[in-house]
Amino acid sequence: MRILYDLTRSDKPTAVALGFFDGLHRGHKVVLGDAVACKPLGLLPTAFTFSRTPKPGDRNMQLLTFERKVKLLEETGIELLYVIDFETIRNKTPKQFVDEVLFGVFNAKRVFCGFNYRFGVRGSGDTSDLMKLCAERNIYATVCAPVTVGGKLASSTQIRKLLKNGDVREANRLLGYEFEISGKSVEGNRIGSSMETPTINLQIPHELVLPKFGVYASRVSFDGLSFAGVTNIGVKPTIGDYNAPNCETWMPNYHGGDLYGKHVSVRLLGFIREEKRFESIKELERAIKRDGQLALQMMGEYEH
C-alpha cells in the first residue's frame, strides 16, 4: 500500500473511502470494502483519512494506534492511502472539497462514506450535499447504511462506551478484532518476579481509549508466539502510588526469560474483576493466580 502525506494528485482514477476511521470497526470495513470492490472496474482502491482527529480533545479517544490502523487498512485491500493534516483542508467549503480534493487530487470516480459523514468547513456538508455535489461532477457517491451486530450499532462512540464499562467482549464483536495495547516491554518494579508472577509492563499510548480499570483475560503475542495473559489496566493500588495508568500482564503458561525491550501485543478478551487494593502482597499473589486460571479458560473459549 502506498501512503501519501500530502495532496499529490493520483495519476490513476480512484474509488475512495472517506472517513477518519478511528476504529476500523465493522461499519468502517463496509465503506472500505465497497471501495476495494471497484478494483475490477479499473479504479484504484483508495482511503482518505487525517493524521489526527478533527475533533478537539482527542486524547484517550482512539480505538487503535495509527500504526495498527495502517496495517488493518492494507489488509482490507486499500492500495493508496492519503493521510492529510486536518489543518490543510479545514477551511474548504463542501464545494471546494469536492472540486479541489475529490476531483482535483484523488481523481475520484466513485466515493463511499458512512451514513453520518460530514465534510467541509465546520462540518457544514452532510451526505446529501456530498451526493449532490458529486453527481454534478459525474462522480458516483454511495452512502453506506449503518451496520449493527446483535442489535448494537457498530460505531466508535458505542465501542468507546463499552470499553469504558469493561465490556470488552462486546466491544470486540463490534470492532471485528480484539482491542490491543502494544509496544516495547519496559522494566517495572519487579514485584511480580518476587511473587513468582513476573509481568510485562507496557505504557498505554496516549491516544488510546482507556478501558475500565480492572483485570482482564488477554492474548499476549511476541516473536510469533501467543500466550494467555492476565492483564491489569490501572494504577496498581496494592504496591504503590501510580498516577499514570499502566498495562501490566502476567502469562501463567510462559516460563521463559524476561521480555524487556521486546515488542509485545496485548489483546483484551474479557473482564475478570475490578482493580482493588489487597491487604498484603501474598493476598495479591493468590488473586493473580486465580485470575490466571480464568484467563486460560477464556482464551480456550476464544479458540473454539
Sine and cosine of phi, psi and omega as CSV:
sin_phi,cos_phi,sin_psi,cos_psi,sin_omega,cos_omega
0.00,0.00,0.74,-0.67,0.04,-1.00
-1.00,-0.01,0.70,-0.72,0.00,-1.00
-0.89,-0.47,0.79,-0.61,0.06,-1.00
-0.90,-0.43,0.74,-0.67,-0.01,-1.00
-0.96,-0.27,0.25,0.97,0.06,-1.00
-0.60,-0.80,0.03,-1.00,-0.07,-1.00
-1.00,-0.03,0.81,0.58,0.10,-0.99
-0.96,0.27,0.76,-0.65,-0.04,-1.00
-0.92,0.40,0.70,-0.71,0.09,-1.00
-0.95,0.31,0.73,-0.68,0.02,-1.00
-1.00,0.08,0.00,1.00,0.05,-1.00
-0.83,-0.56,0.51,-0.86,0.09,-1.00
-0.91,0.41,0.58,-0.81,-0.14,-0.99
-0.81,-0.59,0.36,-0.93,0.27,-0.96
-0.92,-0.39,0.88,-0.47,-0.21,-0.98
-0.92,-0.38,0.77,-0.63,0.16,-0.99
-1.00,-0.07,0.81,-0.58,-0.07,-1.00
-0.96,-0.27,0.70,-0.72,0.06,-1.00
0.40,-0.92,0.36,-0.93,0.08,-1.00
-0.97,0.25,-0.45,0.90,0.03,-1.00
0.81,0.59,0.77,0.63,-0.07,-1.00
-0.96,0.29,-0.17,0.99,0.06,-1.00
-0.79,-0.61,-0.33,0.94,-0.15,-0.99
0.74,0.68,0.71,0.70,0.00,-1.00
-0.99,0.14,-0.11,-0.99,-0.10,-0.99
-0.88,0.47,-0.56,0.83,0.05,-1.00
-0.92,0.40,-0.70,0.72,0.04,-1.00
-0.88,0.48,-0.61,0.80,-0.07,-1.00
-0.93,0.38,-0.45,0.89,0.09,-1.00
-0.92,0.40,-0.71,0.71,0.02,-1.00
-0.87,0.50,-0.73,0.68,-0.01,-1.00
-0.91,0.41,-0.66,0.75,-0.01,-1.00
-0.89,0.45,-0.58,0.81,0.03,-1.00
-0.91,0.41,-0.60,0.80,0.05,-1.00
-0.92,0.38,-0.68,0.74,0.00,-1.00
-0.89,0.45,-0.57,0.82,-0.03,-1.00
-0.91,0.41,-0.20,0.98,0.00,-1.00
-1.00,0.07,-0.05,1.00,-0.04,-1.00
-0.85,0.52,-0.66,0.75,0.03,-1.00
-0.88,0.47,-0.27,0.96,0.04,-1.00
-1.00,0.08,0.04,1.00,-0.02,-1.00
1.00,0.05,0.27,0.96,0.00,-1.00
-0.97,-0.26,0.68,-0.73,-0.03,-1.00
-0.98,0.20,0.87,-0.50,0.02,-1.00
-0.90,0.43,0.88,-0.48,-0.16,-0.99
-0.75,-0.66,0.56,-0.83,0.12,-0.99
-0.81,-0.59,0.57,-0.82,0.03,-1.00
-0.86,-0.52,0.82,-0.57,0.02,-1.00
-0.58,-0.82,0.03,-1.00,0.00,-1.00
-0.95,-0.33,0.44,-0.90,0.03,-1.00
-0.95,0.31,-0.36,0.93,0.12,-0.99
-0.53,-0.85,0.35,-0.94,-0.05,-1.00
-0.90,0.45,0.65,-0.76,0.06,-1.00
-0.96,0.28,-0.12,0.99,0.01,-1.00
-1.00,-0.01,0.64,-0.77,0.03,-1.00
-0.93,0.36,0.36,-0.93,0.04,-1.00
0.92,0.40,0.74,0.67,-0.11,-0.99
-0.99,0.10,-0.01,1.00,0.00,-1.00
-0.89,0.45,0.68,-0.73,0.01,-1.00
0.84,0.55,0.63,0.77,-0.02,-1.00
-0.86,-0.51,-0.31,0.95,-0.12,-0.99
-1.00,0.08,0.48,-0.88,0.00,-1.00
-1.00,-0.09,-0.15,0.99,0.07,-1.00
-0.36,-0.93,0.38,-0.93,0.03,-1.00
-0.97,0.26,0.29,-0.96,0.02,-1.00
-0.87,0.49,-0.64,0.77,-0.02,-1.00
-0.88,0.48,-0.67,0.74,0.00,-1.00
-0.96,0.30,-0.55,0.83,0.06,-1.00
-0.85,0.52,-0.73,0.68,0.00,-1.00
-0.87,0.49,-0.69,0.73,-0.01,-1.00
-0.88,0.47,-0.72,0.69,-0.02,-1.00
-0.93,0.36,-0.58,0.81,0.07,-1.00
-0.87,0.49,-0.69,0.72,0.01,-1.00
-0.89,0.45,-0.61,0.79,0.00,-1.00
-0.91,0.41,-0.43,0.90,0.03,-1.00
-0.95,0.30,-0.31,0.95,-0.04,-1.00
0.95,-0.31,0.06,1.00,0.09,-1.00
-0.90,0.43,0.71,-0.71,-0.07,-1.00
-0.93,-0.36,-0.34,0.94,0.04,-1.00
-0.72,-0.70,0.79,-0.61,-0.02,-1.00
-0.83,-0.56,0.85,-0.53,0.13,-0.99
-0.99,-0.11,0.86,-0.51,0.06,-1.00
-0.89,-0.45,0.98,-0.22,-0.18,-0.98
-0.91,-0.41,0.62,-0.78,0.13,-0.99
-0.91,0.41,0.81,-0.59,-0.05,-1.00
-0.82,0.57,-0.55,0.83,-0.02,-1.00
-0.87,0.49,-0.44,0.90,-0.03,-1.00
-0.89,0.46,-0.54,0.84,-0.10,-0.99
-0.82,-0.57,0.06,1.00,-0.16,-0.99
-0.87,0.50,-0.47,0.88,-0.06,-1.00
-0.99,-0.13,0.13,0.99,0.03,-1.00
-0.98,0.21,0.68,-0.74,0.11,-0.99
-0.94,0.33,0.29,-0.96,0.07,-1.00
-0.80,0.60,-0.67,0.74,0.01,-1.00
-0.90,0.44,-0.69,0.72,0.02,-1.00
-0.89,0.45,-0.62,0.78,0.00,-1.00
-0.88,0.47,-0.72,0.70,0.01,-1.00
-0.92,0.39,-0.72,0.70,-0.03,-1.00
-0.92,0.38,-0.78,0.63,-0.17,-0.98
-1.00,0.07,-0.52,0.86,-0.08,-1.00
-0.97,-0.23,-0.87,0.49,-0.03,-1.00
-0.88,0.48,-0.76,0.65,-0.02,-1.00
-0.99,0.12,-0.76,0.66,-0.14,-0.99
-0.97,0.26,-0.55,0.83,-0.05,-1.00
-0.97,-0.25,-0.79,0.61,-0.10,-0.99
-0.97,0.22,-0.29,0.96,-0.06,-1.00
0.82,0.57,0.68,0.73,-0.14,-0.99
-0.97,0.25,0.69,-0.72,0.14,-0.99
-0.95,-0.31,-0.48,0.88,0.07,-1.00
-0.67,-0.74,0.62,-0.79,0.07,-1.00
-0.75,-0.67,0.52,-0.86,-0.03,-1.00
-0.72,-0.69,0.62,-0.79,0.02,-1.00
-0.48,-0.88,0.19,-0.98,0.07,-1.00
-0.98,0.17,0.20,-0.98,-0.09,-1.00
-0.91,0.41,-0.38,0.92,-0.05,-1.00
-0.94,-0.33,0.36,0.93,-0.04,-1.00
-0.93,0.37,0.68,-0.73,0.09,-1.00
-0.75,-0.66,0.46,-0.89,-0.06,-1.00
-0.44,-0.90,0.17,-0.99,0.00,-1.00
1.00,0.10,0.17,-0.98,-0.09,-1.00
-0.80,0.60,0.79,-0.61,-0.02,-1.00
0.81,0.59,0.50,0.87,0.03,-1.00
0.88,0.47,0.57,0.82,-0.10,-0.99
-0.97,0.25,-0.30,0.96,0.01,-1.00
-0.98,-0.18,0.66,-0.75,0.06,-1.00
-0.91,-0.41,-0.17,-0.99,-0.09,-1.00
-0.92,0.40,-0.54,0.84,0.05,-1.00
-0.90,0.43,-0.67,0.74,0.04,-1.00
-0.89,0.46,-0.66,0.75,-0.02,-1.00
-0.88,0.47,-0.73,0.68,-0.03,-1.00
-0.89,0.45,-0.66,0.75,-0.01,-1.00
-0.91,0.41,-0.75,0.66,-0.03,-1.00
-0.90,0.43,-0.63,0.77,0.00,-1.00
-0.93,0.38,-0.67,0.74,-0.01,-1.00
-0.87,0.50,-0.59,0.81,0.01,-1.00
-0.92,0.39,-0.30,0.95,-0.03,-1.00
-0.91,-0.42,0.30,0.95,0.02,-1.00
0.86,0.50,0.55,0.84,0.14,-0.99
-0.96,-0.28,0.78,-0.62,-0.02,-1.00
-1.00,0.06,0.89,-0.46,-0.03,-1.00
-0.95,-0.33,0.68,-0.73,0.03,-1.00
-0.82,-0.57,0.77,-0.64,0.10,-1.00
-0.98,-0.20,0.89,-0.45,-0.07,-1.00
-0.98,0.18,0.63,-0.77,-0.03,-1.00
-0.95,0.33,0.39,-0.92,0.07,-1.00
-0.86,0.52,0.52,-0.85,0.04,-1.00
-0.94,-0.35,0.78,-0.63,0.06,-1.00
-0.88,-0.47,0.52,-0.86,0.05,-1.00
-0.77,-0.64,0.90,-0.43,-0.03,-1.00
0.86,0.51,0.55,0.83,0.02,-1.00
1.00,0.09,-0.05,1.00,0.01,-1.00
-0.96,-0.26,0.68,-0.74,0.02,-1.00
-0.94,0.34,0.78,-0.63,0.09,-1.00
-0.98,0.19,1.00,-0.05,0.02,-1.00
-0.68,-0.74,0.46,-0.89,-0.01,-1.00
-0.88,0.47,-0.62,0.78,0.02,-1.00
-0.88,0.48,-0.71,0.70,0.01,-1.00
-0.89,0.45,-0.67,0.74,-0.05,-1.00
-0.93,0.37,-0.65,0.76,0.06,-1.00
-0.86,0.51,-0.67,0.74,0.01,-1.00
-0.88,0.47,-0.70,0.72,0.01,-1.00
-0.88,0.48,-0.70,0.71,0.00,-1.00
-0.90,0.44,-0.65,0.76,0.00,-1.00
-0.93,0.36,-0.34,0.94,0.08,-1.00
-1.00,-0.06,0.00,1.00,0.01,-1.00
0.99,0.11,0.05,1.00,-0.03,-1.00
-1.00,0.06,0.94,0.34,-0.10,-1.00
-0.96,0.30,-0.47,0.88,0.04,-1.00
-0.88,0.48,-0.75,0.67,-0.01,-1.00
-0.93,0.36,-0.61,0.80,0.06,-1.00
-0.86,0.50,-0.69,0.73,0.01,-1.00
-0.90,0.44,-0.58,0.81,0.04,-1.00
-0.89,0.46,-0.66,0.75,-0.02,-1.00
-0.97,0.25,-0.54,0.84,0.05,-1.00
-0.93,0.37,-0.64,0.77,-0.12,-0.99
1.00,0.05,0.15,0.99,0.07,-1.00
-0.34,-0.94,0.08,-1.00,-0.08,-1.00
-1.00,-0.03,0.75,-0.66,0.05,-1.00
-0.85,0.53,0.74,-0.67,-0.18,-0.98
-0.81,-0.59,0.65,-0.76,0.25,-0.97
-0.88,-0.48,0.81,-0.58,-0.05,-1.00
-0.63,-0.78,0.29,-0.96,0.03,-1.00
0.40,-0.92,-0.17,-0.98,0.04,-1.00
-0.99,0.17,0.74,-0.67,0.06,-1.00
-0.92,0.39,0.78,-0.63,-0.02,-1.00
-0.92,-0.38,0.38,-0.93,-0.03,-1.00
-0.95,0.30,0.71,-0.70,0.05,-1.00
-0.98,-0.20,-0.50,-0.86,-0.03,-1.00
-1.00,-0.05,0.05,1.00,0.06,-1.00
0.90,0.43,0.27,0.96,0.07,-1.00
-0.90,0.43,-0.61,0.79,0.00,-1.00
-0.86,0.51,-0.65,0.76,0.01,-1.00
-0.89,0.46,-0.63,0.78,0.00,-1.00
-0.93,0.37,-0.38,0.93,0.02,-1.00
-1.00,-0.10,0.11,0.99,-0.08,-1.00
0.90,0.43,0.46,0.89,0.10,-0.99
-0.73,-0.69,0.90,0.44,-0.03,-1.00
-0.85,0.52,0.61,-0.79,-0.15,-0.99
-0.84,-0.55,0.31,-0.95,0.15,-0.99
-0.98,-0.19,0.75,-0.66,0.04,-1.00
-0.93,-0.37,0.80,-0.60,0.05,-1.00
-0.83,-0.55,0.66,-0.75,0.15,-0.99
-0.98,0.19,0.69,-0.72,-0.01,-1.00
-0.99,0.13,0.86,-0.50,0.01,-1.00
-0.80,0.61,0.69,-0.72,-0.14,-0.99
-0.88,0.48,-0.42,0.91,-0.07,-1.00
-0.99,0.12,-0.26,0.97,-0.08,-1.00
-0.97,0.23,0.55,-0.84,0.18,-0.98
-0.86,0.52,0.66,-0.75,0.10,-0.99
-1.00,0.01,0.91,-0.41,0.10,-1.00
-0.90,0.44,0.26,-0.97,0.07,-1.00
-0.80,0.60,0.70,-0.72,0.05,-1.00
-0.88,0.48,0.72,-0.70,0.01,-1.00
0.34,-0.94,-0.20,-0.98,-0.06,-1.00
-0.94,-0.33,0.73,-0.69,-0.07,-1.00
-0.81,-0.59,0.52,-0.86,0.29,-0.96
-0.97,0.24,0.61,-0.79,-0.08,-1.00
-0.59,-0.81,0.25,-0.97,0.12,-0.99
-0.93,-0.37,0.86,-0.51,-0.08,-1.00
-0.94,-0.34,0.79,-0.61,-0.05,-1.00
-0.78,-0.63,0.66,-0.75,0.09,-1.00
-0.26,-0.97,0.55,-0.84,0.04,-1.00
0.78,0.62,0.55,0.83,0.01,-1.00
0.98,0.22,0.09,1.00,0.00,-1.00
-0.96,-0.28,0.37,-0.93,0.00,-1.00
-0.65,-0.76,0.71,-0.71,-0.03,-1.00
-0.68,-0.73,0.45,-0.89,0.17,-0.98
-0.95,0.32,0.57,-0.82,-0.02,-1.00
-0.69,-0.73,0.38,-0.93,0.18,-0.98
-0.93,-0.36,0.91,-0.42,-0.10,-0.99
-0.91,-0.42,0.81,-0.59,0.10,-0.99
-0.98,-0.19,0.85,-0.53,0.13,-0.99
-0.97,-0.26,0.89,-0.45,-0.01,-1.00
0.37,-0.93,-0.49,-0.87,-0.14,-0.99
-0.87,-0.49,0.24,0.97,0.10,-1.00
0.77,0.64,0.92,0.39,-0.13,-0.99
-0.92,0.39,-0.36,0.93,-0.05,-1.00
-0.97,0.26,-0.54,0.84,-0.21,-0.98
-0.92,-0.40,0.11,0.99,0.04,-1.00
0.26,-0.96,0.06,-1.00,-0.02,-1.00
-0.98,-0.17,1.00,-0.05,-0.03,-1.00
-0.96,-0.28,0.87,-0.49,-0.01,-1.00
-1.00,0.08,-0.64,0.77,-0.03,-1.00
-1.00,0.07,0.75,-0.66,0.05,-1.00
-0.86,0.52,0.57,-0.82,-0.10,-0.99
-0.75,-0.66,0.45,-0.90,0.11,-0.99
-0.91,-0.41,0.95,-0.31,-0.06,-1.00
-0.85,-0.52,0.77,-0.64,-0.15,-0.99
-0.75,-0.66,0.71,-0.71,0.14,-0.99
-0.92,-0.40,0.69,-0.73,0.02,-1.00
-0.94,-0.33,0.96,-0.28,-0.09,-1.00
-0.88,0.47,-0.44,0.90,-0.04,-1.00
-0.97,-0.24,0.19,0.98,0.02,-1.00
-0.98,-0.20,0.77,-0.64,-0.05,-1.00
-0.77,-0.64,0.42,0.91,0.01,-1.00
-1.00,0.02,-0.27,-0.96,-0.01,-1.00
-0.99,0.16,-0.04,-1.00,0.00,-1.00
-0.94,0.35,0.35,-0.94,-0.11,-0.99
-0.90,-0.44,0.37,0.93,-0.03,-1.00
-0.84,0.54,0.77,-0.64,0.04,-1.00
1.00,0.02,-0.21,0.98,0.01,-1.00
-0.99,0.13,0.50,-0.86,0.09,-1.00
-0.99,0.16,0.83,-0.55,-0.08,-1.00
-0.81,-0.59,0.67,-0.75,0.08,-1.00
-0.94,-0.34,0.80,-0.60,0.07,-1.00
-0.89,-0.46,0.90,-0.43,-0.02,-1.00
-0.93,-0.37,0.84,-0.54,-0.08,-1.00
-0.98,0.21,0.71,-0.70,-0.05,-1.00
-0.94,-0.35,-0.60,0.80,-0.06,-1.00
-0.18,-0.98,0.48,-0.88,-0.02,-1.00
-0.99,0.13,0.73,-0.69,0.01,-1.00
-0.98,-0.21,-0.79,0.61,-0.04,-1.00
-0.30,-0.95,0.23,-0.97,0.07,-1.00
-0.93,0.37,0.47,-0.88,0.18,-0.98
-0.95,0.31,0.69,-0.72,0.00,-1.00
-0.55,-0.83,0.29,-0.96,0.04,-1.00
-1.00,-0.09,0.84,-0.54,0.03,-1.00
-1.00,-0.06,0.41,-0.91,-0.06,-1.00
-0.96,0.28,-0.37,0.93,-0.02,-1.00
-0.49,-0.87,0.33,-0.95,0.06,-1.00
-0.89,0.45,-0.58,0.82,-0.01,-1.00
-0.90,0.43,-0.66,0.75,0.04,-1.00
-0.90,0.43,-0.64,0.76,0.06,-1.00
-0.88,0.48,-0.69,0.73,-0.01,-1.00
-0.87,0.49,-0.68,0.73,0.01,-1.00
-0.89,0.45,-0.65,0.76,0.00,-1.00
-0.90,0.43,-0.68,0.73,-0.01,-1.00
-0.88,0.47,-0.64,0.77,-0.02,-1.00
-0.94,0.35,-0.58,0.82,0.11,-0.99
-0.91,0.43,-0.68,0.74,0.04,-1.00
-0.85,0.52,-0.60,0.80,-0.02,-1.00
-0.87,0.49,-0.63,0.78,0.02,-1.00
-0.92,0.40,-0.64,0.77,0.05,-1.00
-0.91,0.41,-0.62,0.78,0.00,-1.00
-0.90,0.43,-0.66,0.75,0.04,-1.00
-0.88,0.47,-0.64,0.77,0.02,-1.00
-0.91,0.41,-0.70,0.71,0.00,-1.00
-0.90,0.43,-0.64,0.77,0.03,-1.00
-0.88,0.48,-0.65,0.76,0.02,-1.00
-0.89,0.45,-0.60,0.80,0.03,-1.00
-0.90,0.44,-0.61,0.79,0.00,-1.00
-0.94,0.35,-0.47,0.88,-0.06,-1.00
-0.98,0.19,-0.19,0.98,-0.05,-1.00
-0.89,-0.45,0.00,0.00,0.00,0.00
